[in-house]
């Protein structure tokens, strides 16, 4: 349990990191498949708008033992009502009812349908609830809903462009479109009716998704401040750190919001039969899930892709890549020298500076930048202590240390500098005292 409680602080410090930005191709593929299914559902099945949008007549009456969906459709069609949509619903008081929706009917035809239902299924006239919505009213509702959605998106883009920058506004706009298409696609795929309450819920979840995205973007802006001059990380790495730092907050906020919405959807909608609450809670539940996903896996990766195309961040990424490559070369050379021994030579194989040249080990305690001494050079074979006398070379070898069997020359241990400023030539013999 203690380790679970430490996860938020470890994510914030960067001790533990989930590479969301580095896996943007995977997120784009997942979202692309979901969007494809949603678009196909919208094109093939379409949205099931309710009476407030399409207009028409509605008949509601209590359920009776003799009533059924097929029987009601047959009675309505015989009375002149045409094709009808029959649904079994639950009233606010928990009573079982039938809801019949038809096209716009005249007063005479509407009265005929009402009389046929009352006589066939034994429904009292006081229990019949008949309503009528004109096509003009439904068209106005649809137009107003579309206008509200467009105005919302335009205002959001303007605000984000002023508060942050236009690239953040573009990334947030893409995430919002992602949520709209997925939510409406779920409605089309499942066949749920779209009511005015659904439009209100859609605008609500767009605001919720935007809130979560703005929180992440604010942390991204904080982490990337002075990034070009400090050279501490690339833009994608700084953005990914911001995602990890706000991840727990996003999850907690989403769970806290989803629990009451799920209660309204499953308890209020299905058990109590509250139709309006059902329309509102369904779009909220689907939209909040999609908004949480898009703010983490879509908005920030899109922003990182847009920013990494700027010349300054391209140069920063190239500089950090060269630094990392140089560090790996140095580590490999040091590891090769430490494994082979003090008199071995290691060749650089990474194609960097000095590729193909031997990297010679320096004698213990000697500085790499010390000037060359003019003293005698004594070859120190591998495994021989530094203070031991040098082994004599082969007969006839003059000047310099003898070469080994592999042709390489061992590292020489230089004697302290003798008096005088002139350096002795490498092949000079010792003077006799």
N, C-alpha and C positions, 0 to 999 in steps of 0.2 A: 504493500500500500504506500509505503514511503517513496518508492521509486515512481509510482503513478503520480503522486503529488508533486514530484520534482520535474515531471515532464514539461509543464508550462515554462518554468524558469530555465530549463535546459534549452528549450526551443528558442526562448528569447535571447539567450546568450550565444546561441549558435553551436552549442555542444552537440545537439542532435538536430539534424536538418533533413527535411523531405524535399527532394528536388522536383518541385512543381514546374518551375520554368524550364528546366532541362528536359522535361518529358512533354513539351507542348505538342509534339506530333501525335502522341498517344491521346491527349485530351482533344485535339482537333479531330482525330479519327472517330472517337466516341461521339462527340457532338455532331459530326457530320452524318453519322448513321442515324442518330436520333432525329436530326432535322430532316433527313431524307424520308424517314417513316412518317413524320408529322406532315410534311408537304404532300406526300402521296395520299395520306388520309384526308387532308383538306380538299385535294383535287377530286378524289374518287367519292368519298362519302359526303363531304361538305359539312357545314355547321348546322345543327338542329336548332334554329331560332324558335323561341316560344311565341306566344300570341302577341306579346307587347311589341315585337319587332315585325312580325309578318301580318298582323291583323287577323280578324276572324271572329268566330263565335265560340264560346266555351260553355259547357254544360257540366255541372257537378251535382252528384246525388249520392245518397248512401248506398252501400253495397247490400244486395239482397241475395237470398239463396239461389234464385233463378238467374241471376245476372252473371255474365262472363264476357270476356273481351270479344270473342267472336260473335256472340249474340248481340252485344251492344252495337258493334260495327254494322251488322246486318240490318238492325232496326233503324239506325241513323241513315244508312244509305237508302233504304226503302222509303223513308219519309222525305227524301229529297235533299238530305244534307251532304251527299257525296261521300268521298273518301274521308275518313275521320281517324284521328290519332287518339287511341283509348289507352289510358294509364290507370293503374291501381295505386292510389295514394292513401296517406294517412293524415287525418285532420289534426289540428292543433290539440284537440282534446283526446286524441288517440283512436278516433272512430275510423273505420275503413270506408273509403269512398272511391267512386269512379270519376275520372276527369276525361271529358270528351272535347276535343278541339277540332273544329272544322274550318273551312274557308268562310269568308264573309257571306252571311246569309241575310236575306231580306226578313222583315218582321213576320211575314206570313209563313215562310219556310221555317223560321226559327220556332214559331208557335206549333207547327206541325211536328217537328222533331221533339219538342218538349212533351206534347200530348202522347206521342207514340211511346216514349220512354216511361211515362207515368203509367200508362195502361198495360204495357208489356211486363214491366218488372214490379208493379205495385208500389210505386213511389208516390208519397203524398205531395201535393203541389207546394206545400210550405217547405218541403225539404229540397226542392229543386233550386239550384243557384245558376242563373243564366247571365252571362256577361258578353259584351260585344265591344271589339276594338276595331276601329277603321283602319284601312290600309295606309291612309295618310298619316295617322298618328304613329303607326309602326315605322314608316319611312323616316319620320322626323326623329324618332328615337335612335334609329341606326345612324343617321347623319350626325346627330349630336355626339354620339359615342365615338365615332371616327374623328370628329373635330377635337374632342377632348384628348384623345390619345395623341394626335399629331401635335397639339399645343404643348402637351406634357413633354414630349421628346425634344421639341425645339427649345423650350425653356431650360431643360436639363443640359443640353449641349452648350448653350450660351453660358450658363452658370459655371460648368466645369471648365470651359475655355478661359473664363475670367479668373476663377479661383485657383486653377492649376495650370494647365496648358492644353492646347488643342489636341495633342496626341492622346492625352489622358481622356479627353472628351470623346474622341473617336473610339478608344478601347471600351469605354463605358457604354457608348451607344451600340456597339456591336454586341456587348453582353446583354443589353436590354432587348434588342431584336431577337437574340437567341432565346431569351425567356418567353417572349411573346409567341414566337412560332411553336415552341415546345408546348406551352400551355394550351394554345388553341388546337394544336394537333392532338393532344390528349382528349379534348372535348370531342373532336371529330371522330377519333378512333373509338371512343367509348360510347358515342351517341348521346351524350348528355345535352340537355337543353340549355341554350344560351339565353339568359334573362338579363334585364338591366342590372340586377344584383351581381351578375357575373362580370359585367364591365366595370363596376365599382371595385370588385375584388381584384380585377386585373390591374387597374391603376394603383391599387394598394400594394400589390406585390412588386410592381415596378419600383415604387418608392422604397420598399424594403430592400430590394436587390441593390438599388443605387446607394442606399445608406451603407450597406456592407462593402460595396466597392470603394466608396469614398474613404472609409476607414483604412482600407488597405493602401489606397493611393497616397493618403497623407503620410503613412509610415514609409512608403517607397520614396516620397519626396525628401523625407528626413534622412533616410539612409544614403541617398545619392547626392546629397549636398556636398560640394567640393570633391566629388569623386575623381574628376579629371586631374586635379592637382595633387591629390593624396596618393593616387595609384594603389589603393588598398585592395580593390576588387573591380570586376567588370560590372556593367549596369545590370546584367541578368543575375549575377550573384547577389548584388545588393537588393534587387527586387525580390529574389527568392527568400532572402533573409527576412525581409519585411513580411512576406506571406507567412513564414513560420512564426514570426513574433506575434502576429494577429490571428493565427489559426485557432487557438483555443477560445479566443474571444468570439470568433465567428461561429464556432461550433456551439458554444454555450448559448449565444443569442438565438441561433436557429432552433435548437432544441427547446428553449424556453418559449419560443413563439409557436412551434409546431404542436406542443402538447395541448394547449387549449383549443387550437384550431382542429386538431384531430378529435377532441372531445365533442366539439360542435358538429363535426362531420358525421361521426359514427353514432354518437348518442343522440344529439339533437336532431340530426337529419333522418336517420333510419329508425330509431326507436320511438322518438316523439313525432316524427313525420312533419317537421317544420320545413316546408318547401323553400321558403326564402333563405333560411339559414343554410339549407343544403346547397343552394346555388352559390352562395357567398363563400362557404367554407371549403367547397371543392376547389375552386380556383385559387383560394389562399393556400391550401395544402400543396397543390401541385406547383404553384408559382414560387413558394418559399423554398421548396427543395431545389427547383431549377435555379433560383436566384443565388442560393448559397453555393451551388456548384459553379455557376458562371463567374461569380466574383473571385473565386479562388483559382479555377482551372482555365478560364477563358480571358477575363479582363486583364489580369496582370501579365500572363504570357504574351498576349497581343501587344500590350504596351512595351514589353521588353523587346519584342521583335521590331517594333517601330523605332525605338530609341537606339538599338544596336546598329541601325543603318546610318546614323549620323556620323560624320567623319571623325569627330573627336572621340566617340566611343569605339569606333573601329580602330583608331590608333591606340587607344588605351588597351583594348583586348589584344592587339598584336604585341604591344610592349610587355604585357603580363605573360603572354605565351612565350616570348623569347626569354624572359627572366626564368620562367619555370623550366624551360628546356636547358638553359645554362646550369641551373641548379642540379638537374638530373645528371648532366655530364660530369659535373664536379663530384657528385656523390659516387658515381660509378668508378671514376678514376681513383678516388680515395679508397673505395672498397677493394679495388683490384690491387693497389699497392699494399694495403694492410694484409691481404690474404697471401700475396706472393712473397713478401719479406722485404727487408730494408734495401737489398741490393738488386731487386727486380725492377723491370721496366714495364709500364702499362701503356698500351696504345689507346688513344681516344677513337672510338668507333661511331660516334653519333653524328659525324659530319660537321661538327662545330669548328671553332677556331683551333687550329693545331691538329686537325684530323690527320691521323697516320703518323704523327710524331710521338716519340716515347715521352711519357710523363714520368720523370725520374724522381725517386724518393729522396728527400733531404735527410741528412744525418740528424739524429736526435739532438735537440738542443740548438740547432743552427737555424738562423733566420733565412727565409727565402730571399730576402732583399739585401743580404749582407754582400759587400763587394768581394770579388774573387781575390784570394790571397796569392802571394807569390811563393809560398812555401812548397815543400815537396808534396807530391801527391802519392798517397799510399793506398793501394787497393785493399778493401776490406771484404773478404769473401763472406758469403751468407753464413750466418750462424757463428761467426768469430767475434769475440768481444771487441769493443772499440779500442781498448788499450793494448791489445795484443799486437806483436810485431807482424808486419805483412809477410805473407808467404812469398818466397823468391819466385820470380817469373821464369819462364823457359830460357834456356841458354841462348845467348845472342840477342835477346830482346833489349833494346835500348830505347829510352824515352817513353814514358807513360807506363801504365799498368798493362799487364797481359790480358788478353781477351779470353773469354770462356769458350766452352765447347760450342755454345750456340751462336758465337760471333758477337755477342753483346759485351759491352765494356762495363764492368762493375762501377758502382758509384765510388768515387774517391773521397777519402777523408783528408781534408786539407790541414796542414800544419799551421801553427800560428805564424803571422807575418814576421819576417826578419827585419832587421834594421835597413833603412834605405828606402827611398821612394820608388825606385825603378823595380818593376816586377820581373822575376826570373822567367825566362822562357820555359815552356812546358817540357822541352827535351833536354834541358841543361843538366849537367852532372854536378854532383856535390863537390864543393871545394874542400880540400884537405886542410885541416887546421895545422 
